């Protein structure tokens, strides 16, 4: 009876290890959020062009941290007041999402 129990526990442990290993595999086509701007310090009213460098995403949600949003792939935006803003891009591929925040300073 002890031998059978030990075999079942061993098989159970192998199944758990297999399940954990399956969960941490990173595929090459995972959604990845990334963007850039020409610089990080701008003047009030200056137009900022956001270059979307995301991979494997088909939906884009920008939050400019000033009450304005966009769903364009590569939006442009200007800020009407000086301050520090944290622009966030959230990307989706239908099942998964990722996000990136970047600090923009307006003088």
C-alpha positions in Angstrom: 0.0 0.0 0.0 2.8 2.4 0.8 4.5 1.8 -2.6 1.3 2.7 -4.5 0.8 5.8 -2.5 4.4 6.9 -3.2 4.0 6.3 -6.9 0.7 8.3 -7.0 2.4 11.2 -5.1 5.4 11.1 -7.5 3.1 11.2 -10.5 1.1 14.0 -8.9 4.3 16.0 -8.3 5.3 15.5 -11.9 1.9 16.7 -13.1 2.2 19.8 -11.0 5.7 20.5 -12.2 4.5 20.1 -15.8 1.6 22.5 -15.2 3.9 25.1 -13.7 6.4 24.8 -16.6 3.6 25.2 -19.1 2.5 28.5 -17.5 5.8 30.2 -17.6 6.6 29.6 -21.3 6.9 33.0 -23.0 5.8 32.9 -26.7 7.4 35.1 -29.3 4.0 36.6 -30.2 3.1 37.9 -26.8 1.6 41.4 -26.8 4.2 44.0 -25.8 3.6 47.7 -25.1 6.2 50.3 -26.0 6.4 53.8 -27.4 8.8 56.7 -27.7 8.8 60.4 -28.2 11.5 62.7 -29.7 12.3 64.1 -26.2 10.8 64.2 -22.7 10.7 67.9 -22.0 8.3 70.1 -24.1 6.9 73.6 -24.1 3.2 74.3 -23.3 1.2 73.9 -26.5 4.0 72.1 -28.4 2.8 69.1 -30.4 4.2 65.8 -29.2 4.2 62.9 -31.7 4.0 59.5 -30.0 5.6 56.6 -31.9 4.0 53.3 -31.1 6.6 50.5 -31.0 4.2 47.9 -29.5 4.3 44.3 -30.8 1.4 41.9 -31.6 -1.3 44.4 -30.5 -4.4 45.3 -32.4 -6.0 47.8 -29.9 -4.4 50.9 -28.4 -5.6 53.0 -25.5 -3.6 56.2 -24.7 -4.1 58.1 -21.5 -2.3 61.5 -21.6 -2.9 62.1 -17.8 -4.6 65.4 -18.5 -8.1 64.2 -19.2 -7.5 63.4 -22.8 -7.3 59.9 -24.4 -6.8 58.4 -27.8 -7.2 55.0 -29.5 -5.0 55.9 -32.5 -1.9 53.8 -33.1 0.4 56.8 -33.3 -1.3 59.9 -31.8 -0.1 63.4 -31.4 -1.0 65.5 -28.4 -0.2 68.9 -26.8 -0.5 69.9 -23.2 -2.1 73.3 -22.2 -0.6 73.6 -18.8 3.0 73.1 -17.4 3.6 70.1 -15.2 4.7 66.5 -15.1 2.5 64.1 -16.9 2.6 60.3 -17.0 1.4 59.2 -20.4 0.2 55.6 -20.4 -0.2 53.2 -23.4 -2.3 50.1 -22.9 -2.3 47.6 -25.7 -4.5 44.5 -26.3 -4.4 41.5 -28.7 -7.9 40.3 -27.9 -6.8 38.0 -25.0 -3.9 39.7 -23.3 -2.7 43.2 -22.5 0.4 45.1 -21.6 1.1 48.7 -20.6 3.8 51.3 -20.5 4.1 54.6 -18.8 6.4 57.4 -19.6 7.0 60.8 -17.9 6.6 63.9 -20.0 7.6 67.3 -18.6 5.8 70.4 -19.9 7.5 73.8 -19.1 
